[in-house]
Amino acid sequence: MDSDDIGLFGPGSVTWKVHDEPVLIVAGLRSLYLQALHPLAMAGVAQNSNYRTDAWGRLVRTATYVGTVIYGTTAEAEAAGRRLRGLHARMRATDPLTGEEFRIDDPALLRWVHVTEVESFVSTARRAGLSLTDAEVDGYYAEQRRAAALVGLDPAEVPGSAAEVADYYRTVRPELRMTREAAETALFLTAPPIPWKLSLPARLGLSLGPPRWAYLGIAGTALGLLPPWALRLYGGLGLPTTALSADLGVRALRLALAALPRDWREGPMQQAAKERAARLAATAA
């Protein structure tokens, strides 16, 4: 039965071990800061997205897609991939430097987004205190080639180890730069509009209520977790955050989140996947 399918990964995978960490909310933001440094990727988002007017809606849709790939059944993950490929196939953007049109589903751009996401996930989890061996990190990258295939990439052309990710970054870095769009996006990511339910202090005339301060702390930590070369590109923006303070901050956040009730730490898809895995294990016993 499809409803009893374990999905692309499962309880024995490094992927489930990494994504069991609620602190990966910081990793998602870190990946967006990284992605903004690629001029074509940034142009594609700016020309095809309403992220400024629907920032939280876009965040929820992205989180839902990632959750479906990680914790959904194989059929659910493949269906989500088909929908995303269909959406990307219709999109075009214009290179702001050359004026040339390009496809959003260009493999080079898809690969950039994929690598920045998975590298952000595993490196943030590790720096937050999750115990991962070098072999497990390589295993995570290898497993995530399955996710790369869903968006239309050839898994053989996607970095599958920490060494291959490092080589990829060295290769792509000459293409990266701080553009006006990147700077504007980074500023937006650092101080986006807070949903009205969380912005009561602002409605009372206080511009920086607890939700805003909390988010600024997360954004500062995400920036501080960027690779040194990316931080240098963002040198003009600089929040007062260092790699050391970012490490301390993300570790403290992980401990705080671990103290929350399970229903707060795990979303419905994650809980359903664990229940499905337990049911399958009991059936096989």
N, C-alpha and C positions, 0 to 999 in steps of 0.2 A: 504493500500500500504506500502511496506517495506520502500520506500523513505520518507514516512511521519511518520515513527515510531520514537518516542522520544528517544529511547535508554535505557540503563540500569539505567540512573539517571534522569536528567531533571532539569528544572529551579527552581523547589522547593526543590531540594536536597542540603544537606550540601556539597556534592561533587562538585557541580557546583560552589557553593560559594567559596570553597577553591581553586579550580583550575582556577578560574577567575583571580587569582593573578599571574602576570608574574614573580614575585620574586621567584616562585617555581623552577626556574633554579638553585638557590642556594640549594634548598632542594634535587634536583636530585644528585648534587655533594656530599652533606652530606651523602646521603644514600649509595653512592659508598664507601666513607671512612669507613662507618660502616660495610658494607658487606665484605670488605677486611679483617676484623678481624676474620672471621670465616675460619679456615684452609681448610676445605673441600670445602666450597663455593669458596674460592680463588683458590684452585687447579682445580676445575671444570672450572673456567673462564680461567685460565692460559693454561690449556691443550686443550681447545676447542675453543679458541677465538683468533682473530688477533687484539685485541684491541690496541696493541702497534703500529701496522703499519696502522691501520684504525680507530683510536680513534674517529674521528669526524663522520665517517660513522656509526660507532656503536652507537654513541650518537643520531644521526638523526633517526636511525632505532628504538631505544628504545623510543625516544620521539614520533615517529609516532605511535608506538604500544599503548603507554599510552594515546595519544590523541584519538585514535580510540576507546579505551575502555570507555573513559570518555565522548566523544562527538559523537561517531558514532551511527548509528542505531543499534538495537539489533542484526540484521543479520550481520552487519559489525564487531561488537565486538565479536560475537561468531565465525565468520570466522577467525579473528585474533587469537583468543584463540586456535582454532584447529590447525592453522599453527604453533603456538609456542609449543603446546603440541607435535605435530609430530616431530618438530626439537629436542626438549629435549629428546624424547623417544629414539632417535638414539644415544645419546651421553653418553659416559662413561668417567671416569677419575680414576686416581690411587691416593689413600691416600699416601702422601709423607712420612708419619710416619710409617705406617704399611705395605705399599705395596699392600693393598687390593683394588680391583676395586669396584667402586660404580657408581650408576646411577645418572645422573644430575637431573632427575625428582624425586629423593627421596623426599617424602613429607616434611621431616625435613628441607631440603635445600630450597625447594620452599617456605616454611613458613617463613624461615629466610629472604629471599629476599623480600617477600611480606610485612612482618612487618616493616622491616627497611625502605622500600619505603614509605608506608602510614604514618608511624610515623614521618618520615622526612618531608613529605608534610604538615601534619597538624600542627606539632610543629613549623616548620619554618614560616608558614603563621601566626600563632598566635604571635610568637616573632617579626615578622615584623610589627605587628600592626593591623592585621585583627581581628575584634571583633567576638569572638566565645565563647559561653557559654560552660560550662562543658557538658551540655546535647548535644550541637551540636557536640562537639568533639567525644562523645560516638556515636552519630548518624553517624558521618563520618566513624568511624571504622566499625560500623555495615553495612553501605552501601557498604563499600569496600570488604565485604565478597563476593559480587557478582563478583568483579574483581578476587578474589582469586579462585573462582570456575572455571573461564576461564582457569587458568593455570593448573587445575587438582587437586586442593585442596578440601577437604571436608569443606564447610563453617563452620560446627559445630566445627571443630578443629582449627579454626583461631580466634585469639583474636578479640572480637567485642566491646571492650570498653577500655577506658584509663587504668582502673584498670587491665584488663586482659592483656594489652600490657605490663604494668609494671611488672606483674607477669611473663609474658613470658621472658622478658629480665633478670629477676632475675634467672630464670631457665636455660637459655642458656649461661649466662655469664661464668660459669666454662669451657665451651668449647672454648672460645675465647682467642686469644693470638696474640702477635705481632710476626709474622714469617718473614723470609727474603722476602718471596713473598709479604706479606702485606706491608712491608716497601717499597719495590721497587714499588709496585702499588701506594701507597700513594704519593711517590715522583713523579711518572709519572702523577698522577692526578693533582698534584700541579703545575707542569711545563710541560704540554704536548706540542707537536709540534703545532704551530699556523698555520692554513691554509694559503697558499701562498698569497691569496688576502688580508689577514690581517697582513702580515709580511713584508710589504714594508720597514719599518725602518731597519729590520734585513738585507734586501737585499742591503741596503745602508751602511751597516757596523755598524749599531746600534743594539745591542743585545736585548735591552729592550725598544721597542717602546710602544706607548699607548695601543695597544691590549694586549700585554704581562702584562703590569702593571695592566690593568683593570682585566684581568683574575686572576692574583696573588691576587688581592684584594678580588675577589669572592671566590677563594680557601681558603684564610685565614679566611674569614667569615664563610664558610661552616665548616671548622675545628673547629672554635670557638663555633659553634652551637651544636657540638656533646655533648652527655651526659657526665657528669664528669668522669664516669668510663671508657668511651671510650677514653677520652682525656688522662687519666692516662696511658692507654695502648700505646698511641701514644707519651708518654712523651719524648722519645728520639728524635723525629722529630721537635717538637715545633716551629711553627711560632709564632712571638710575638703577639699572639691574646688571649684575654680573653673573657669570656662569656659576660661581659659588653660591650666591644668594638665590639663583634660580634653582639649583640643586636642593638647597635647604627648603625653599618654598614648596617645590613639588613633592618632596618627601613629607613635609608637614601636611600638605593637602591630602596625600594618600592616606596618612594615618587618620586624619579627620573623617575622610569618606568611609574608611573601613569600620568606623564606629557606628555608622548609620544602620538602621534596620535593613534587612535583605531586600524588602520590597522597594526601598528607596534607592538601593544601589544597583538593582538589576531591573532592566526593562521587561515588558511582557514577552518579547521575542526570545530573550535570553532565558527567561524562566521556562518558557514552553520548550525550548531546545533541550534544556537540562532534564525536564520531565520526560521528554521523548526518548532521550538517551537512556535514562533510568529504566523506562519501560522496555526498550529494546534489550538492555542488558539482562533484565529479569526474564524476558522471553527466551533468551539464548541460554540461560543458566540451566 
